[in-house]
Amino acid sequence: MADDPWFRRRFEPLKWLALVALAGALLGVASYFVGSESIGEPLGVVAIVLIAPVFIYCFIVPIWHWKERYVGTHGDLWGVLLLVEVSSWLKVVYWFRHILADWKGSGRYRKAPESPDA
């Protein structure tokens, strides 16, 4: 399913954001070991600024998926839960129950075999 245009369009920015977050993580480790207030704290702030976008993007992808590709019987429930809940734990659950299944083409996202009559 990785050839699917939806995934290509949504996951390409995620790759770049992950690289930026990796750089932020390295800066965060460096800020921990530097430890001085004059250098360590600004490095830590920059690290957080670099890491935050990948988390925000990962919270937005389930909402996009639900809007465009959701296959199931509880669409209204998932929509409300994804939009209203604050902790974002349900977005993590949605990643595993729907986005990864759609990506792999398994479960409810499995392609129906084409009939020979068509």
N, C-alpha and C positions, 0 to 999 in steps of 0.2 A: 504493500500500500504506500510505500515511501515515494512512489512515482506519482501519486495523487497530487494534483495541483494545489489542493487545499493545504495539504501538509507541507509541500514545498514553499508555498507562500507564507505560511505561519511559522515554520521552523527555521527558515533562513535567518531571520533577525535573531532568533534564539541562539544560533551558533555564535554570532558576533557578540551578543550580550554575554554569553558564557565566557568568551575569551576576555572581554573587559572585566568580568567578575573575577576571573582567575588572576588578572593583573592586580585587582583590588585586594584579593586574598593575600597575594604576595606582599603587597604594601602593608596590609594589616599585620602580617607576621613580622615584617621589618619594623613596624612601629612598636610592636611589643618588645622586640629585642633592643631597640634604640632606647626606649624608656624615658628619654628626657622630655620635659614639657615643651621645650622650644621646637623640637623636631618630631617627637613621637606622637603628640596629640594631633598636629595637623596631618600627619601621614595617616593616622587612624580615621580622621574625618574624611579624607580623600578616599580611603579604602571603602568606607561605608557608602559614599556617593557612587563609587564604581560598582559595588556589589548590588545595591538596591534595585537597579532597573531589571536585572534578570529575575528577581523575585516578583516584581510587579508584573512583568510580562507573563510569568508562569501563572499568575492569578487571573490574568485576562484571557488566556487561551481557552480555559474551560467555558467561559461565557461565550466566546466566539463559536466554539464547537457546538455548544448547546443551541445557539441561534441557527446555525447553518446545517449541522449534520446529525443532530440527535436522532437516534432510532430507539424508540421505547414507548412505554405506555404512561410514563409519569413526567411528561414534558413540563407541565405547569408547575409541578412540585419542584423539579430540579431548577427551573428558572427562578422561582422564588427563593429557594435555598441558596443558589449561587449569587443572587443579587443582594440578598438581605443579610445573610449571616456574616458575622464580624470576624470570627477567628480564622476563617479560610480553611479549616480542616475538611470541610465538605468539598472544597475545590481539589484537595489532594485525593479524596475518595473518588471524585469524578474523573481525575486523571487516570486512575487505575481501572475503574469500571467502564469508562467510555472512550477516552482519547487513545489509550494504548491498545484497547481492543479494536478500535476503528483503524488504527495504524497497521495492526497485524492482520486485519480482515478476519477476525475471529468473533465467535459469539453472535450477538444480534447484528453485527456489522459484516457478517460473512456474505459474500456475493452469492446470489441465487444462481444455480446452474441454468444456463440458457437452454430452452427447450428446442428440440430439433424441428418443431413445427414452425418456428418463427423465421 
